[in-house]
Structure formats: structure tokens, C-alpha cells
Amino acid sequence: MRMVANTVRGKKVADVLVNLDFTAKKASLPIKTLIQSALANAKVLDIPTENLIVKTIRVDSGKILYRRMPAAQGSAHPIRKRTSAIFVELGEVAPKKEKKVAKEITPVGEVKPKIVKKVAKTTK
């Protein structure tokens, strides 16, 4: 689960849903349904869905189901069926602003004056 969650973190939701379709891991289907559920919750809350990203996704250990496997001479071996608890937080990305860099253009043949600091020396 954690391996698939790490590939999803920080990407756009639309890209994540497409990538999870082609991920050859068993964990991709539960994570995909969880992200679709979070996306549906965002639509219900009237949040624009085109700028959503997977802000955080965390996989923790869930309940452990204890079972027994019969063994020789009436004994039994323990089986622990582990589960996972997944937490997803979707965030909105602000549109990227273009940085405008103002450059001074000097005409050909003209030289910019240099600023020189004068330091006074003192002797003791």
C-alpha cells in the first residue's frame, strides 16, 4: 500500500486516477476508490475539482484479524491478517504566476556609470 501511495503523493487528481488504472499492484484499486470518494466529497462541497492535488496520503496499520491454521497433532498455528488505514487529504493548487524580470537596456555605445565607495582610512 505504501509503495503505491508514495507514487501518488503530490500529483494532480486527474493524473492519479489514470495512472492507478495502469499500475500493476493489488493496492491500486483500493487507493483509486478512496481518491474517487474524496473527489466526490469535494464536488459536494462545491470545491472546483480541476486544480485539486493529492496533498497528503498516509498509510497506517489498521486492525489485525487473528485466525488459526490447523496443524499436526491437534495444534494450530496463528495467522495474522493485517489491514491498513489510509488517510487522504486533497489540496488546491494556486495557478502559477509568471515572474517578470525587469532588465535595464543600455543603448549601444553608452556605458553605465560604476558606483564607487570611498573608504576613509584612519591611523592610530
C-alpha positions in Angstrom: 0.0 0.0 0.0 2.7 2.5 0.9 4.6 1.9 -2.3 1.5 2.9 -4.4 0.7 5.8 -2.0 4.2 7.2 -2.5 3.8 7.3 -6.3 0.5 9.2 -5.9 1.5 11.9 -3.4 1.7 15.5 -4.8 0.2 14.8 -8.2 -3.0 16.1 -9.8 -6.1 14.0 -9.1 -6.9 13.6 -12.8 -3.4 12.2 -13.5 -3.5 10.0 -10.4 -6.8 8.3 -11.5 -5.3 7.5 -14.9 -2.0 6.3 -13.5 -3.7 4.0 -11.0 -5.6 2.2 -13.8 -2.2 1.1 -15.3 -0.4 0.4 -12.0 0.2 -3.4 -11.7 -0.2 -3.5 -8.0 -3.1 -5.0 -5.9 -3.2 -1.9 -3.8 -4.0 0.4 -6.7 -7.7 -0.4 -6.7 -8.5 0.5 -3.1 -6.4 3.7 -3.3 -8.2 4.7 -6.5 -11.6 4.2 -4.9 -10.6 6.2 -1.9 -9.4 9.1 -4.1 -12.6 9.0 -6.1 -14.6 9.2 -2.9 -12.5 12.2 -1.7 -13.1 13.8 -5.1 -16.9 13.2 -4.8 -16.8 14.8 -1.4 -15.1 17.8 -2.8 -17.8 18.1 -5.5 -20.5 18.0 -2.9 -18.7 20.9 -1.0 -18.7 22.9 -4.3 -14.9 22.9 -4.5 -13.5 23.3 -8.1 -12.0 19.9 -8.9 -9.7 20.8 -11.8 -7.0 22.2 -9.6 -7.0 19.5 -6.9 -3.9 17.6 -6.0 -3.2 14.8 -3.5 -1.7 16.9 -0.8 -1.1 14.2 1.7 -1.7 10.4 1.7 -0.7 8.3 4.7 -0.9 4.5 5.1 -1.0 3.3 8.7 -1.6 -0.1 10.1 -5.2 -1.0 10.8 -6.8 -3.8 12.7 -5.2 -7.2 12.8 -7.6 -10.2 12.4 -6.3 -13.2 14.3 -7.1 -16.6 12.8 -5.8 -20.1 13.3 -4.5 -22.7 10.8 -4.9 -26.3 11.9 -1.6 -28.2 12.3 -0.4 -31.7 13.1 -1.5 -33.5 16.3 -4.3 -31.1 17.2 -2.2 -28.0 17.4 -2.8 -24.7 15.5 -0.5 -22.0 14.0 -1.5 -18.4 14.3 -2.4 -16.4 11.2 -2.5 -12.6 11.4 -4.5 -10.9 8.6 -3.2 -7.4 8.6 -5.3 -4.4 7.3 -4.4 -0.8 6.5 -5.9 2.6 7.4 -5.4 5.1 4.6 -5.8 8.9 5.1 -6.0 11.2 2.1 -6.1 15.0 2.0 -6.8 16.8 -1.2 -5.5 20.3 -1.7 -6.0 23.1 -4.2 -3.1 24.3 -6.3 -2.8 28.0 -6.9 -2.2 28.9 -10.6 1.4 29.6 -11.3 2.3 33.2 -11.6 4.9 34.2 -14.2 7.9 36.1 -12.7 8.6 39.2 -14.7 12.2 40.3 -14.5 12.9 43.9 -15.4 16.1 44.3 -17.3 17.8 47.5 -18.0 18.7 48.0 -21.6 21.6 50.3 -22.3 21.9 51.8 -25.8 24.9 50.7 -27.8 28.0 52.8 -27.1 26.7 54.0 -23.8 28.3 52.8 -20.6 26.7 52.5 -17.2 28.4 54.5 -14.5 30.0 52.5 -11.7 29.3 53.4 -8.1 32.5 53.5 -6.1 32.5 53.7 -2.3 35.2 55.8 -0.8 36.6 54.4 2.5 38.4 56.7 4.8 41.5 55.2 6.4 42.3 56.1 9.9 45.6 55.6 11.6 46.2 55.3 15.3 
